[in-house]
Amino acid sequence: MILLLAKRILDLVVSVLLLVLTSPLWLIILIWIKLDSPGPAIFKQQRVGYKGKAFTIYKFRTMVPNADAVMKAKIEQLKKEGRFDPDNFVFQEKDDPRVTRSGRFLRKTSLDELPQLLNIINGTMSLVGPRPEVPEIVEQYTPEQRQRLDMPPGVTGLAQINGRSELTLSETIGYDLEYVKNWSLGLDLKILLKTFWVVVSGKNAY
C-alpha cells in the first residue's frame, strides 16, 4: 500500500510538471490536427483499467474520425467467424491508411499520448503500467490474462520499450503480466528512463 502511494505521488508530480511544460505545444498540435483533417482534435475511447473498471482515455487524434468503429467492426467480424487470434492480432499496422498526415508524426514522436497526462492526474492511469485495453479484447481474456488488470494501467510499460507497435496482442499481454508479477518502484524508474530513449529513436512507432 505504501509503495502504491509512492507510485501515485510520483505520477502526480511528474504529470503536473509535464503538463505545465508542454502546454504551449498542446495548442500547436490541436490547431494542426484540425487543419489536417475533419473531426475532433482529442480522441476519446472507453478502456478497461484497474480492477476491470471502465474509464475514458484521452489522446490526440491520429486517425480518421471513424477509425475506432472500423477497428471494433474488424474485431467483431473476426470473432463471429471464429478467426480472432490474440496470438497474432496486431492493432497498429505499418502504413495504416486510417492514420492522418499529422497522426504519423504524432505517433512517431509519441506526442499523441500527451493528453493521457489528464488521465494520470484524475487517477485512471499511471505513468507506468500495462496498457489499458478496449472492452472487446478484455472480454476474451483468460483468468491468467486478467491479472493484467491488477495494476493501474500506464502510458508506458515493458511492452512499449520492447517492441511497441511491432508486438502482437499476445506478446504485449506477456510483457504486461511480467510487469505485474515483478513490479517495483525501481522497475518503474527503469522503464521511464528507457522510454525516453525509445521515444527519441522513434523505433517501432507508427
Secondary structure as UniProt FT lines:
FT   HELIX           2..36
FT   STRAND          42..48
FT   HELIX           50..52
FT   STRAND          54..60
FT   TURN            65..66
FT   HELIX           67..80
FT   TURN            81..82
FT   TURN            86..88
FT   TURN            94..95
FT   TURN            97..98
FT   HELIX           101..109
FT   HELIX           111..113
FT   TURN            114..115
FT   HELIX           116..121
FT   TURN            122..123
FT   STRAND          126..128
FT   HELIX           135..138
FT   TURN            139..140
FT   TURN            143..144
FT   HELIX           145..150
FT   STRAND          154..156
FT   TURN            158..163
FT   HELIX           164..166
FT   HELIX           169..182
FT   HELIX           185..201
FT   TURN            202..204
//
